[in-house]
Amino acid sequence: MPDSGWPRIPTRLLLAFLDAVEKARAEDEPRRIARITRAAQGGALVYERTEERVNEKTGAVTRVIEKRFAPPQWTADAWMLERRDPDRWGRKVRFESPEPGAAGGGSGKPPELLDVLTEVWAGLKVSKDPRALPPPTTEATAVKA
């Protein structure tokens, strides 16, 4: 085996690094789930402004606090369900064709690549002989900006 020039890292250091990465990911996951859950519930403070007003006649100070909170985000719940149980909550993709003879045949199954390419080729109305195609151009055209 040829020498790559890179230093060899001892196996014990690699294993320690992998353990540290797994531990960090395990500690990070609950934090992220909690954030998604909080987003789904809404109510997070997104804006706060405090204003103090002084009554010129009485000298009384009035404090006005304006707060705005995030609305609940149904998409966070949908995202969590979609990933927890994709068979039940995941996106369902259906391929339908209005014509029975078209690619996929209106069966709800994805069309085969060959069927799609055959339809595209038929739509081009060109010879199937590659020598009949125009030769590729190599000259560049200038475009004014």
C-alpha positions in Angstrom: 0.0 0.0 0.0 1.5 3.4 -1.0 2.2 5.9 1.7 -0.4 8.7 1.6 1.8 11.2 3.4 -1.0 11.7 6.1 -0.1 10.8 9.6 -1.8 7.7 11.0 -4.2 8.3 13.8 -4.2 5.7 16.6 -7.4 3.6 16.7 -8.0 4.6 20.4 -8.1 8.3 19.4 -10.5 7.6 16.6 -12.8 5.6 18.9 -12.7 8.3 21.5 -13.6 10.9 18.8 -16.5 8.8 17.6 -17.8 8.3 21.1 -17.6 12.1 21.7 -19.6 12.7 18.5 -22.2 10.2 19.5 -22.5 11.7 22.9 -22.8 15.2 21.6 -25.6 14.1 19.1 -27.4 12.3 21.9 -27.3 15.4 24.2 -28.4 17.7 21.3 -31.4 15.7 20.2 -33.7 16.4 23.3 -32.9 20.1 23.0 -34.0 20.2 19.3 -37.1 18.2 20.1 -38.0 20.7 22.8 -37.5 23.6 20.4 -39.8 22.0 17.9 -42.4 21.3 20.6 -42.2 24.9 21.8 -42.6 26.2 18.2 -45.7 24.0 17.8 -47.2 25.4 21.0 -46.4 29.0 20.2 -46.3 31.7 22.9 -42.5 32.5 22.5 -41.8 36.2 23.1 -40.8 37.7 19.8 -41.0 41.4 20.5 -41.0 43.6 23.6 -40.9 47.4 24.0 -41.1 49.3 27.2 -42.0 53.0 27.2 -42.3 55.3 30.3 -44.5 58.4 30.2 -44.5 61.2 32.7 -47.7 63.1 33.4 -46.6 66.8 33.3 -49.3 67.9 35.8 -48.9 65.2 38.5 -45.4 63.9 37.8 -46.7 60.3 37.8 -44.8 57.9 35.8 -46.7 55.4 33.7 -44.9 52.4 32.2 -46.3 50.9 29.0 -45.1 47.5 28.0 -45.9 46.1 24.6 -45.3 42.4 24.0 -45.8 40.2 21.0 -45.8 36.4 21.0 -45.3 33.8 18.3 -48.5 32.0 17.2 -48.6 28.2 17.3 -47.0 26.6 14.3 -48.9 23.6 13.1 -46.1 22.8 10.7 -43.8 21.9 13.6 -46.3 19.3 14.8 -46.7 18.0 11.2 -43.0 17.8 10.7 -42.6 15.8 13.9 -45.4 13.4 13.0 -44.1 12.9 9.5 -40.7 11.8 10.8 -41.9 9.8 13.7 -44.3 7.6 11.6 -43.6 8.2 7.9 -45.9 5.3 6.8 -48.9 6.9 8.5 -48.1 10.7 8.4 -45.5 10.9 5.6 -46.2 12.6 2.2 -47.9 10.4 -0.3 -46.7 11.0 -3.8 -49.0 9.7 -6.6 -48.3 9.8 -10.3 -51.3 10.1 -12.4 -51.7 10.5 -16.2 -54.8 11.7 -17.8 -54.3 9.3 -20.7 -54.2 5.5 -20.1 -51.5 5.0 -22.7 -49.2 7.7 -21.3 -46.2 7.0 -19.1 -47.3 5.4 -15.8 -50.7 4.5 -17.5 -52.7 6.3 -14.8 -51.9 3.4 -12.4 -50.7 5.6 -9.5 -47.2 4.2 -9.9 -44.2 6.3 -11.0 -43.5 6.0 -14.7 -40.6 4.0 -15.8 -37.7 6.1 -17.1 -37.8 4.3 -20.5 -41.5 5.1 -20.9 -40.8 8.8 -20.2 -37.8 8.9 -22.5 -39.8 7.2 -25.3 -42.6 9.8 -25.0 -40.1 12.7 -25.0 -38.3 11.2 -28.0 -41.6 10.8 -29.9 -42.5 14.4 -29.1 -39.3 15.6 -30.6 -40.2 14.2 -34.0 -36.6 13.8 -35.1 -34.8 10.9 -36.6 -33.6 8.1 -34.2 -30.4 8.0 -36.2 -27.8 10.0 -34.1 -26.0 10.9 -37.4 -29.1 12.9 -38.4 -28.8 15.2 -35.5 -27.1 18.6 -36.2 -23.4 18.7 -35.2 -22.7 20.4 -31.8 -21.5 24.0 -32.2 -18.2 25.1 -30.6 -18.2 28.8 -31.3 -19.1 31.2 -28.5 -21.5 34.1 -28.8 -21.0 37.4 -27.1 -23.7 38.7 -25.0 -23.9 42.4 -24.2 -24.9 43.3 -20.6 
